[in-house]
Amino acid sequence: MEKTGSAPPDIQVRIEPQGLNTGPIQSAIDACSESGGGTVRIPPGRFRTGTISLRSNVNLHLESGAVLEGSSNLADYPATIDGFVDAVGQRRSRCLIVAANAERVSISGRGVIDGRGGTFARDLDDRPFLVRFINCRDVSMTDVTLRDSAAWVSHYIECDTVHVRGVTIRSRVNGNNDGIDVDACRNVRISDCDIDTGDDAICIKSTTGGACRNVAVSHCILKSDWAALKLGTESAGDFQNILLSHCIIYDTNGGGLKLITTDGGRMENVMVSDLIMHRVSGPIFIRLGNRLRTYRGDPAKRVGSMRNITLRGIRADVWEEGFALWGKTRRAGICITGVPEQPIEGLMLENIHLTYPGGGTVEEAGGLEVPELGDHYPEFTIFTPLPAYGFYLRHAQDVTFRSIRIDTVNPDARPALVMDDVEDVSVDSWEALAPPDHVRARARNARNVHLDWRDANLPTSTQSDAWEQW
């Protein structure tokens, strides 16, 4: 390696296109850190490596045209890095690039980090992540392209002050290809990213029991095979003060937006605003459950809670083709459900316009006994088909719907709203086509409910405190 400039060091790594370059890259990073910190530059070219450990005060910079490729040999990834079992039961402890207990550490540049994840068997336990930051402070990831991880693409765990900006992610070559996982972190900003993944695009979670607090995601373009924006499902810790805004979601199966806590975490003060969803299935899923799974041998908690959640300014057209998952048609509306012992509290849904393909049947409208399944893996697909084409609301109190419009491409025999065990629900200006029997809502165990409907076929609104009981 050769050193240029004065302090802080700026080191250009001399690496070879052939062979494994773990040693030269690691030596440059160590030397840079030992001299007080600076930049380690990867030049243009394709270079193969095993696990690289970043150090405090070091910026790993990939110049335009630089590609760091992950080794296809699992032995080049030491299995000693903060191991745990994830929500699907697979062990995770290996990684291509990792920073642990570091400060002021960053990755930047217009180059590419390519995990070559397709070289690992899909059923292989402990497939390597691409990038991980573990218990770090002042973390930055800017402009780079992350590609083809064998497992999660980027994982930030127990970190404080994280900034991810302008990152491009393309990863669909293996299982569990989450794009950005924020795990029990504080003070996080994610913006201006372009993500296309086989699993969750951006997921905020807690496997450690620590809280995810003060997290803002904005101005991202997201595509996923299973979820675009997600809180949970790993939810051993709390979610507090979360802002998700100004994102475009397209061609996404499995849910555009998912807010889930099932492992004892409390979710409160969440604001979601200004989302455009084009061709999504299961556009919104809000779930408080009692699965109570642990990930690191900790004792199980009691059921958590969800309160003070606002969804505002959402436009979504629901993907008819996307309903056909695993050979089964799933006409999924929006499912919002707590559990009998703990309702969701303080929910506002405002200025939401949804377009569904329709096609719901009379038989589906009669399927009012939706199973609880609080201890199951929380996915909207376990509840389909729902008895409502718009919203299914259960075990909830203090809920406001305001300025809601629902369109269907084809007729749907189900009502727009079904409620079960709810209290203090207000519907203010809801525009939707009434089904053939003109029943807009069905409910049971509903207390203090006021409905103000606006039929899409009529110029004037109709107000009624009545609904059909079952």
N, C-alpha and C positions, 0 to 999 in steps of 0.2 A: 504494500500500500504506500501511497505518497501523500504527504501532508502539504496543503497549500494555505497561504494566508497566515494571519496571526490569530489571536484569541477572538472569538471562540474558534476551536479547531474546525476545519472543513476537510474531511478525509474522503478521497476518491478510492474506492475499493478496487484492487486489482484481482479480478476473478476470471476464471477460465470457462469458456463455453462447454468444455467437456469435463466430466467428472463431477464430484460433489464439492460444493463451495461453502459448506457450513463453517469450516475452520477459518478461512480468510475473512468472511463477513463477521463472524463472532469476534475475531481478534481486533478488527477495526472498531467495532462497537465498544469493546472493553477499553481499548486505548483512548477512544474519544471520551468516555465517561471518566476514566482515571485522570485525564488532563483537565477536567473541569466541565466537560460537555461541549456539544457543538453538533455538526451535521456529518453524517456518514452517507455518502452518495453511491448509489448503484448506477453504473453507466448503461447506455443502450446495449441490448443484447439479451439472450435467453440464458439464464443461469439456474442450475438446479441446487437445492439445498435441503437439509433436514431442519430440525428445530433451531430457531435463532432466538436468543434472549435479549430483549432490549434493556437498557440501563437508564438510570436517572440522568436527566439533562441532555439526552441524546435524541436527535431527530433523524430518523431513517428516511432518506429522500430518494425516491425512484425517478430518475430522469425520464423524459419522454423517450419511449422505445425500449425501456428497461422492463424485463419480465423475470420475476423471481418465481421459479417453478418448484413445487413441492416434490420431494422424493416419493417414489412408489413403494419404497421399502419401509414397512411399519417400524422396523428396528431403528430407523433414523429419527424417530419421534419418542423421546423418553417418556414413559408413563408415570411421571412423578409430579405432575403439575395440578394441584387442587382438584383431585378426582371427586366425582359425585355421580349419582344415577339420575338421569333426567326423567321427564314425565312419561316417556314411552318405555322406561325400564332399561335403557342402555347406558353403559358406563362411559363417562367422558373424562379423560385426563391427558390427552395428547393434543399437540398444537404445532403449527408451522412457525408462527411468530408469536412470542409471548413476552409480556412485561409483568413482573410480579414485585409488589412493594416498591414501586418506583415513583419518582416525582418528575414533573415537567418532561414528559416523554411523548413523542409524536411520530407519526408516519405521514409523509406528504409526497407530492409530486404527481406527474402525469403518467407514471408507469403502472405496471400490472403485477399483482400478486395472484398467482395461479396455483391452486391446490391440487390440480389434476385428480380430483376426487373420484372420477370414474375408474381409476386404477384400483380402487379398494372395493371389496365385495360389499354389497348393500347390507347383508346380515352380519358383517364383521363387528364384533363388540369393540368399543374404544376406537372407532374411526377418528382421525385427527380433525380438530377445528382448524380454521385458517388463521385467525388472529384472536388473541385474548389479552385483556388487560385485567389483572387481578390485584385488588387492593391498592390501586394506584391513585395518585392525585395530580391534577392538572394534565389531563390527557387530551391529545388532539389528533384527529384523523381527517386529512383534507385532500380532496381532488383525486386520490388514487382510484384505480379499478380493482375490485376484488372479484375473483372468478373461480368457479368450479371447486368449491370446498367439498371434502368428504363428509362433513357434518355441518354444524353451525358455521356460518361464515365469519361473523365477528361477535365476540362476547365480552361485555364489560361487566365485571362483577365486583361489588363492594368498592366501587370507585367514587371519588368526589371531584367534581368539576371536570366534566367531559364535554368536548365540542367535536361533533362530527358534521362536516360540511362538504358538499359537492362531491360526495363519494358515489361511484357507480358500482353496482353489484349485479352480477349475472351468475346464477348458480342453480342448476337443475340436474346435475349429473349423478346425484346420490340421494339418500333419504335424509329427512330432518335438516334440510338446507335453509334454516332461518337466515335472514339477511343481517339484521342488527338485533342483538339481544342485550337489553339493559337489565341487569340482574342486581337488585338491592343496591342501587346507586343513588347518589344525591347530586343535584345541580347539574343537569344534563341538557344540552341543546343539540338537536339533530335538525339539519335544514338542507334544502336544495340537493337532496339525494335522488338518484334514479335507480330503482331496485326492481329486479325481476328474479323471483326465487321459486323453488319447488315447495317451500314451506313458508311459514310466517315471514312477511317482508320486514316489519318492525314489531318487535315483541318486548314489552316491559313486564318483568317477572321478578319473583323472589324465590330462590332455592335455599337461601341461607337463613331466612327468618328476619333479615334486615329489611328496612323500609326502602321503597323507591319513592323518592321525595323530590319535588321541584324539577319536573321533567317537561320540556317543551319540544314538540315535533312540529315542523311547519315546512310548507312549500316543497313537498316531496312528490314524486311520481312513482306509483307503486303497482306492481303486478305480482300475483302469487297464485299457486295452486291450492292454498289452503286458508290464508288470512292475510289481509294487508296491514291493518293497524290492530294491535291486540294488547290488552292488559291481562295477564295470566297466561296459561293455566296454572303454571307453578306459582303458588300464591301463599307461601308460608309466612311472608312478611306483608307489611301494609303498603298501600298505594295512596299517596297524599300529594295534592297540588300538581295535577297532571293537565297539560294543555296540548291538545291535538288539533291542528288547524291548517287550512289552506293547502289541502293535498288532493291530488287526482289519483283515483284508484280505477283500474280497468282490467278486464278479462281475468277476473278473480273468482275462483271457486272457494267454497268453505267459509265465506264471510268477509265483507268489506271492513266492518268494525266489530270487534269483540271486546266486551268488558266482562271479565270473569274473575271471581275469587271463590275458591272452593276448598282451600287448605288452611283456613283460619285467619287469613289476612283481612284487614279493614281497608275498604276502598272509599275515599271521601275527597270532595273538592276536585272533581274531574270536569273539565270543560272541553267539549268537542264542537268545532264550528267550521263552516265553510269547506265542506267536502263535496267533491263531484265523484260519483261512482258510475262507471259505464260498463255494462255487462258483468254484473256480479251476481252470485247466488248467496242467499242468506244475508241480506245487506247489513242488518244490525242484530247482534245477539248479546243480551245482558243477562248474566247468570250468577246468582249467589247460591253456592252448593255446600254440601257437607261431606265431601270426599275425605278431607283431612289427611292427605298424604304428607309424608316427610321425605327429605332428600339427603340428609346428612346424619341420620341417626338421632335426630332431635325428637323429644316427645311430641305427640300430636296435640294440636290446640283445639279450642272450642270453635264452633261455627263463627265465622267472621261477620262482616256487615258491609252494606253498600248504602251510602247516603250522599246527598248533595251532588248530584250528577246532572249536567246540562248538555243536551244535544241541540244544536241550533244551525240552521242554514245548510241542510243536506239535500242533495239531488241524487237520486239513484234510479237507474233502470236495471231491472232484474233479468238475468241471463237465462233464457229458456233452455238453451243447450246445457248450461251449467247445472241444471237440476239433475241430469242423468249421471249421478256419481255411483261408481261400482255397480252399474247395471240397474239401479233403482231410481225411479223418478221421484224427485223431492220438491213438491211445491211449498217452499218455505217462505213464510212471511217474516215478520219481526217478532222474535220471542224474547220476552222479559219476564224472568221468573226468579223469585227467591225460594225459600223453603218454609214449611209450616211454622217452624219455631223461630224464624227470623225473616221478616219481610224486607224488601228493598224500600228505602225511605228517601223522600225528597228528590224526585225525578222530574225534570223539565224537558219536554220535547217540543221544539218550536221551529216554525218555518221549514217544514220537511215536505218534499215532493217526491213521491215514489211512483214508478211505473212497473206494473207486474204483467207477466204474460197471461194471467188468468187461467181458466180451465178447471178450477176447483169444482168438485161434484157435491151433490146433495148428501151422499154417504160421508164424504169428508167433513161436511158441515155438521153432521151428527156425531162426529168423534170427539165429544166434549170431555171425556175422561182421559185427559193427557197424563201419562205416568209421571211421577215425581223425579225419579232417577237422580237424586241429589248426590249419590256416591259414585256415579258413573263419570267417565272421562267427559268433560263438558263440551259438547259440540251441538250445534243447532240441529244437526241431522238426526239425532236420537229422538227428536220430538216431531218429526214430520211424518205424514202431512198434518199441519195444524188445522184446527177448526175455524180459524179466521184467515182471510186472505191478506189482511193488513197487519194488525197488532194482536198478539196474544199476551195478556197481562195477568200475572198470578203472584199472590203473596207480596203485595206492594201497598204502600200507603203514601199519601201526600204526592200525587202524581198529576202533572198538568200537561195536557196536549193543547197546543195553540198553533193555529194556521197550518193545518195538516191537509195535504191533498194527495189522494191516491187514485191513480188511473190503472185500468187494465186493458190490455190489447184485445183480449177475448173475454166473454162473460165469465163470471165466477159465482158459484152458488153459495159460497160461504159469506158470512157477515164480515164487515170491515174490522170489527173489534169484538173480542171475547175476553171477559174478565172473570177471575175466580179468586175469592178471598182478597178483596181490595177495600180500601177505605180512603176517603177524601180524594176522589178522582174528579178532575174538571176537564171537560172537552170544550174548547173555545174555538169555534170556526173550523170545523172539520169538513172538508169537501170530498165526497166519494160517491160513486154510483151505488145505489141501493140494489141488493140482489133481488131476484124475482119475487120473493115473498115480502120484500120491503123491511126486513129485519136488519137493521144496521148494527145492532149490538146484542150480545147475549151475556148474561152474568148470573153468578150465584154468590152468596155470601158477600154482597156488595153493600157498602155503607157510605152514605153521604156522597153520592155520585150525581154530577150534573153534566148533561150532554147538550151541546149546541151544534146541530148538524147543518151542513149545507150540501144539498143534493146537486151533483154535477149537472143534472138535467134541468134544474130549476133556477130562476134568477134570484129567488129570495131564500133566506135561511128558514129552517124550521127548528124550534126549540122544544125540548122535552126532557123531563127528568125520568122518563120511563125507559125501560129496556125489557127485553124478553128474558124471563127467568127460566132456569132449568133445574 
